[in-house]
Amino acid sequence: MTVMRHMRPWGHIGLIFTQGLAWSIAAVSVHPSALVAFLYLGGYVCVRAAMTWLIGVWGLKQAGVWKKMALVPVWDAWALLIWLLSFGRRSIRWRDIDYRIRGGMLVPVAPPAPQK
């Protein structure tokens, strides 16, 4: 996600529009009532279940998708957390070397240590 943030910053910021769980929680926190919570969170669960079923069962022909359906909100929460944390990173680690992204290129932060 850090690489995406540097390579396609507007696309990375635009990912907020794909975060259904975040929008549902935001709506409930702005107007906390049982009806709003039921409508937004229930709508989120229904839409995500339909998407998961369409892609998993109908599109990819996978068996046992319903057994893992409860993990979809957990995955969405992790995806949101990773997306948020990517705004705090300025470097990445690849093959035990830290890099910064400059002009679309990976630039080592420090020269690699000599190998023995």
Secondary structure, 3 states (H helix, E strand, C coil): CHHHHHHCHHHHHHHHHHCHHHHHHHHHHHCCCHHHHHHHHHHHHHHHHHHHHHHHHHHCCCCCCHHHHHHHHHHHHHHHHHHHHHCCCCEEEECCEEEEEECCEEEECCCCCCCC
